[in-house]
Amino acid sequence: MSFLNYTSTRNPSINISAAEAIIKGISAEGGLFVPTEIPKLKKSDFLALSEKSYNSRAYDVLKLFLDFSETELQNCVTNAYGKNFAASDIVEIVKLGSGAYMLELWHGPTAAFKDMALQILPHMLTTSLKKFGVDGKTLILVATSGDTGKAALDGFKDINGINIAVFYPEDGVSDMQKLQMATQEGANVHVFAVKGNFDDCQNGVKAVFTNSEIIAKAAENNIFFSSANSINWGRLCPQIVYYISAYSDMLGQGQIAKDEEINICVPTGNFGNILAAYYAKEMGVPVKKLICASNTNNILTDFINTGIYDRNRKFYTTVSPSMDILISSNLERLLYHLSPESINQWFTDLREKGRFEVDETVKNTLHNWFYAGWCNEDDTKRTIKEVFDTYDYLIDPHTAVGYKVSEDYRRKTGDKSATIIASTANPYKFGTAVYEALTGNDNPDTPMNEFALITELERISANACPETLTAIMNKPIRFKEVFDKSEIPQAVLKIL
Ligand SMILES: *Cc1c(COP(=O)(O)O)cnc(C)c1O
C-alpha cells in the first residue's frame, strides 16, 4: 500500500511520511509540511459517510492522509472521541433561520474547537514515535492565544513519555481561559504566563526550536521537541474531518440538494481552521465561498481583498482573543498550494520588510475561492445579543464575528446558499463579553468573578454551562508566576 507523502513549503526536496511530519512539527528550514497531493472523494463517498458515526468518518478521512495501520488509526480515533465529549455525535449542527448552519465544534473537554484536533494529536504523535522507534522523551512546546493551550494541556496530560510546556500572553486571554490553564492537573505539564502578546509567545517558541544551547541540552538528555500548534500537520488533518462530516450530514438529511454548493464561514486567527475547510473543498465538498472572518486585527481581510500582507500595523486586544494574531502561520500552506515557487521570496519579504504582495493570478484565485470581512468590537457584542434575541441561541464572541461577516456577505452578494458557520467556542468560555453583550452592563467597577457570571448567564439564557468549566471552581491554582518573553529559553532549559 502506498501512502501520501509530505514536503516542505520552503524546500521541495523534502519528501517524508505523515508520521515523520507529525513528529517534526515544523521543517528544519522553517517551512511547514504539506501533502504532495490532496485526496479526492466522490459524491457517493459523502453519501456513504452520512450513514456512519463521527468516529468512522474520522477514520475514513484520516486514513487518506496518514501512514498508520488500521489498528493504529482505530486506536487513535477511539481514544480521542468518546465520553470526553458532551455530545454523543461529537459535533452538532444547529440550524438558525433559513441558511446558517452552526457547526458546534466545542463539545470537547475544554469547550473550544481546538479539542477536535488536540484530543487526537497526542495519540497520533505517540503512534508516530513508536513507528520510528524513538525511545527518548518528547517535550511539546505550545504558544497559545488561549484555547490551544488548555486543549493541548488536556490532550497531553499524563501521556507517557511526553512533557508539555504552554506559553500564553498574560493579558491576552479571558479570565476563564487563564483559570483553565492555571488549574491544569497532570504531572507532565508546565504553564507560563508571558508579558507580551500572542506573536511574542509564538516567536519565542519558534526560536527555541533553533536555539543551539537548547538543542544541545535536549540532545544530551535524549529529549526531543515537538509542537502542538496548528503548524503541526497532526493538528490540521483532524480538522478536515468535521467539514466533510457536516457536508455529509446536510447532504444525507436532504438539507441540500446533490449539486448544491455551500459556503463555509470560519472565524479566523492563525488560519488553521479555514485551511482545513480549504482542504475539504479540494477533497470534493462543493464550496462556493470560503468566508474568512476576522476581528479588528483584520490583516487577513486586507490580504484577501488586496493581495498585500502587511504586518506593519497596530495590534488590538479584543473580546475574541483567540483571533488576535498578526502572523497567520497557516496561510503559508495555502499560498504554497497556489504558487509553490514564490513562497521563499514572499516569506523573505515578510521577515525583512514585514510585508509581501502576491501576483495577479494568485489574487484572482483568492477572490474566486474566498470572501473576507471583519467585525469590530461593538458589532461583535451586538451580534451576540441579536442572535440570542432572535433565536434564543447563545454564541461566543469568536462565533459572533463569523456570524456577522457571513450575514454581511449574504446582504452584499445576495448569495442565499446554505452556510456552515464554524462555532468555535462555548459562550461560557468568554462569559464577561457575552454577559456585557446581553445586558449592556460593562461597568468595570463591579467586575463579577467568572463563577458569579456563569450563574447570571445561566439565569438569563437558560443555557447550561458545560460541567468541565464549572468544575474549575473547586480546583487549586497551580501556576501563578508571570515571565518576560526573554525568559522563554531559560524556562525551556529548566524543564530539560
Ligand atoms: C483558535 C480559535 C480560533 C481561530 O482559529 P485558527 O485556526 O487559529 O484560525 C477561533 N475561535 C476560537 C474560539 C479559537 O479558539
The ligand as an ORCA input file, in Angstrom:
! r2SCAN-3c Opt
* xyz 0 1
  C      -8.177     29.202     17.798
  C      -9.508     29.804     17.715
  C      -9.931     30.498     16.579
  C      -9.015     30.710     15.385
  O      -8.730     29.520     14.723
  P      -7.471     29.441     13.719
  O      -7.389     28.021     13.346
  O      -6.287     29.897     14.527
  O      -7.756     30.355     12.598
  C     -11.212     30.999     16.542
  N     -12.049     30.848     17.600
  C     -11.676     30.204     18.717
  C     -12.629     30.107     19.857
  C     -10.402     29.654     18.815
  O     -10.048     29.017     19.932
*
